[in-house]
Amino acid sequence: MNILEYISKDINALALNNTIGDAKELFSNTSYSHLPIVEGQHLVGSILDSDVISIEDNDKTIGEYKYLLNDFFTRTSNNWMEILKSFAASETNILPVLNNDNYYVGFYELVDVLHYFNDTPLLNNDGFFLVVEKGIHDYSFSQIAQIVESFDAKLVGVFVSGYKNDLVRITLKITTEDINEIIQSFRRYGYNLLTKHKEDLFLEELKDRSDYLQKYLNI
């Protein structure tokens, strides 16, 4: 499904001449953190539910509190990763959408975008997740792909999932019949494996050696 199909118009955007009472009523009937405010076809900003609730005079217009409006949005041309990033940066569960002419066309709900994310092959397909770590100047995505594909496996997804000091953490989704050979190959190339897998024969071998050593020391 195309992410644009998730654009919603379930509620009409408020305007600057709407009252605070209008906004309170809309908030009471939804679970949205913000409401978009428009002027004609143009987005003016979004107002936060807690800001609206703190205003006692319900007859005041939203335009009188224009300074409270938050300026965030996404575009119809943005992909779902960019949309998720905008949600996180704006700390909202509703994201106004503008087209390339800067016209307001509706909004995304966070829960819908997460459902879309859940339906992608990265999460929906069978496979193994590996998290590996290496020096920030020592890794390359081409090398990672080469390691995976050299065992006739498929790399469904790969992304940088974190940094720690001079190390970079990389998350991979791999479809394969045998993950153990890939795991050992990453170790040979100097990658530290941060996830545990029952198929990892190296860890099982270390455990066996440790058990043997412990028995020897107890003699």
C-alpha positions as CSV (number, residue, x, y, z in Angstrom):
1,M,0.0,0.0,0.0
2,N,1.2,3.5,-0.8
3,I,1.9,5.7,2.3
4,L,-0.2,8.5,0.7
5,E,-3.3,6.3,1.2
6,Y,-2.9,6.9,4.9
7,I,-3.5,10.6,4.6
8,S,-6.6,11.3,6.7
9,K,-9.3,14.0,6.6
10,D,-11.4,12.5,9.4
11,I,-11.6,15.9,11.1
12,N,-11.8,19.3,9.5
13,A,-8.8,21.5,10.4
14,L,-9.7,24.5,12.5
15,A,-9.1,28.1,11.4
16,L,-7.8,31.2,13.3
17,N,-11.3,32.5,13.7
18,N,-12.5,29.3,15.5
19,T,-12.8,29.6,19.2
20,I,-10.9,28.0,22.0
21,G,-14.1,26.2,22.9
22,D,-14.2,24.7,19.4
23,A,-10.7,23.4,19.9
24,K,-11.5,22.0,23.3
25,E,-14.6,20.2,21.9
26,L,-12.5,18.6,19.1
27,F,-9.8,17.5,21.6
28,S,-12.4,15.9,23.9
29,N,-13.6,13.7,21.0
30,T,-10.1,12.6,19.8
31,S,-6.8,11.3,21.3
32,Y,-4.8,13.8,19.2
33,S,-1.9,15.7,20.8
34,H,-2.3,18.6,18.4
35,L,-4.8,20.0,16.0
36,P,-3.9,21.6,12.6
37,I,-4.9,25.2,12.1
38,V,-5.4,26.5,8.6
39,E,-6.1,29.7,6.8
40,G,-7.7,29.0,3.5
41,Q,-5.7,26.2,2.0
42,H,-2.5,27.0,3.9
43,L,-1.3,25.5,7.2
44,V,-0.7,28.2,9.9
45,G,0.5,25.7,12.5
46,S,-0.7,23.1,15.0
47,I,-1.9,23.8,18.5
48,L,-1.2,21.5,21.5
49,D,-4.0,20.1,23.6
50,S,-2.5,21.1,26.9
51,D,-2.1,24.7,25.7
52,V,-5.8,24.8,24.7
53,I,-6.9,23.3,28.0
54,S,-4.9,25.9,30.0
55,I,-6.9,28.8,28.4
56,E,-10.0,29.6,30.5
57,D,-11.9,31.9,28.1
58,N,-13.6,29.6,25.6
59,D,-14.8,32.5,23.6
60,K,-11.3,33.7,22.7
61,T,-10.3,32.9,19.1
62,I,-7.3,30.7,18.2
63,G,-5.9,33.7,16.3
64,E,-5.5,35.5,19.6
65,Y,-3.1,32.7,20.7
66,K,-1.2,32.4,17.4
67,Y,2.1,32.5,19.3
68,L,1.2,29.1,20.7
69,L,1.1,27.4,17.3
70,N,3.8,24.8,16.5
71,D,5.4,24.8,13.0
72,F,5.8,21.2,11.9
73,F,4.5,19.2,8.9
74,T,5.5,16.7,6.2
75,R,5.0,16.6,2.5
76,T,3.3,14.2,0.1
77,S,6.6,13.6,-1.5
78,N,8.2,12.3,1.7
79,N,8.7,8.6,2.3
80,W,7.7,6.7,5.4
81,M,11.1,7.0,7.1
82,E,11.1,10.7,6.7
83,I,7.5,10.8,8.1
84,L,8.5,8.7,11.1
85,K,11.4,11.1,11.7
86,S,9.1,14.1,11.6
87,F,6.8,12.4,14.1
88,A,9.6,11.8,16.5
89,A,11.1,15.3,16.2
90,S,7.7,17.0,16.7
91,E,6.6,14.8,19.6
92,T,3.2,14.5,18.2
93,N,0.7,11.8,17.1
94,I,-0.8,13.8,14.3
95,L,1.3,15.2,11.4
96,P,-0.1,17.8,8.9
97,V,0.6,17.0,5.2
98,L,1.3,19.6,2.6
99,N,1.6,19.1,-1.1
100,N,4.4,20.5,-3.3
101,D,2.3,23.7,-3.7
102,N,2.3,24.2,0.1
103,Y,-1.4,23.4,0.3
104,Y,-2.8,21.5,3.3
105,V,-4.2,18.2,2.2
106,G,-4.8,16.3,5.4
107,F,-2.8,14.6,8.1
108,Y,-1.1,11.4,9.1
109,E,-1.9,9.6,12.4
110,L,1.1,8.0,14.1
111,V,-0.7,4.7,14.6
112,D,-1.4,4.4,10.9
113,V,2.2,5.1,9.9
114,L,3.4,2.4,12.4
115,H,0.9,-0.1,10.9
116,Y,2.4,0.7,7.5
117,F,5.9,0.2,8.9
118,N,4.8,-3.1,10.4
119,D,3.6,-4.3,6.9
120,T,7.0,-3.7,5.3
121,P,9.2,-6.7,4.5
122,L,11.7,-5.5,7.2
123,L,9.2,-6.6,9.9
124,N,6.6,-8.7,8.1
125,N,8.8,-11.3,6.3
126,D,10.5,-14.2,8.0
127,G,14.2,-13.9,8.7
128,F,16.9,-13.1,11.2
129,F,17.7,-9.8,12.8
130,L,21.4,-9.3,13.5
131,V,22.9,-6.3,15.3
132,V,26.7,-5.9,14.7
133,E,29.2,-3.3,15.8
134,K,32.4,-2.0,14.4
135,G,34.6,1.1,14.3
136,I,33.0,4.0,12.8
137,H,35.7,4.3,10.1
138,D,36.1,0.6,9.5
139,Y,32.7,-0.6,8.3
140,S,31.0,-0.3,4.9
141,F,27.6,-1.3,3.7
142,S,29.1,-2.8,0.6
143,Q,31.2,-5.1,2.7
144,I,28.1,-6.0,4.9
145,A,26.1,-6.9,1.7
146,Q,29.0,-8.9,0.3
147,I,29.3,-11.0,3.6
148,V,25.5,-11.7,3.6
149,E,25.1,-12.4,-0.1
150,S,28.2,-14.6,-0.3
151,F,26.2,-17.3,1.4
152,D,23.2,-17.0,-1.0
153,A,21.3,-15.1,1.7
154,K,19.1,-12.0,1.0
155,L,19.6,-8.7,2.8
156,V,16.1,-7.4,3.4
157,G,17.1,-4.3,5.3
158,V,20.1,-2.6,6.9
159,F,20.4,0.7,8.8
160,V,22.6,2.4,11.4
161,S,20.8,2.0,14.7
162,G,23.2,3.7,17.0
163,Y,26.6,5.2,17.9
164,K,28.7,4.6,21.0
165,N,32.0,6.4,21.2
166,D,33.9,5.5,18.1
167,L,31.7,2.5,17.3
168,V,28.7,2.2,15.0
169,R,25.9,-0.2,15.6
170,I,24.2,-1.6,12.5
171,T,20.9,-3.6,12.4
172,L,20.4,-6.1,9.6
173,K,17.4,-8.2,8.5
174,I,18.5,-11.3,6.7
175,T,16.6,-14.2,5.0
176,T,18.6,-17.4,5.0
177,E,18.4,-21.1,5.8
178,D,21.6,-21.0,7.9
179,I,22.5,-17.9,9.8
180,N,25.5,-19.5,11.6
181,E,27.9,-19.2,8.7
182,I,27.0,-15.5,8.2
183,I,27.5,-14.9,11.9
184,Q,31.0,-16.5,11.9
185,S,31.9,-14.5,8.7
186,F,31.0,-11.2,10.4
187,R,33.3,-12.2,13.3
188,R,36.1,-13.0,10.9
189,Y,35.7,-9.5,9.3
190,G,36.1,-7.9,12.8
191,Y,32.4,-7.2,13.5
192,N,31.2,-7.6,17.1
193,L,27.9,-9.4,17.3
194,L,25.5,-7.8,19.7
195,T,22.5,-10.2,19.3
196,K,22.4,-13.8,20.5
197,H,21.1,-16.6,18.4
198,K,20.6,-20.3,19.2
199,E,22.1,-21.1,15.8
200,D,25.4,-19.5,16.8
201,L,27.6,-22.5,17.1
202,F,30.6,-20.4,18.2
203,L,28.8,-19.5,21.5
204,E,27.9,-23.1,22.1
205,E,31.5,-24.1,21.5
206,L,32.7,-21.5,24.0
207,K,30.2,-22.7,26.5
208,D,31.4,-26.3,26.1
209,R,35.0,-25.2,26.6
210,S,34.1,-23.2,29.6
211,D,32.3,-26.1,31.2
212,Y,35.2,-28.4,30.4
213,L,37.6,-25.9,32.0
214,Q,35.5,-25.5,35.1
215,K,35.4,-29.3,35.5
216,Y,39.2,-29.5,35.2
217,L,39.7,-26.7,37.8
218,N,37.4,-28.5,40.2
219,I,39.4,-31.8,40.0
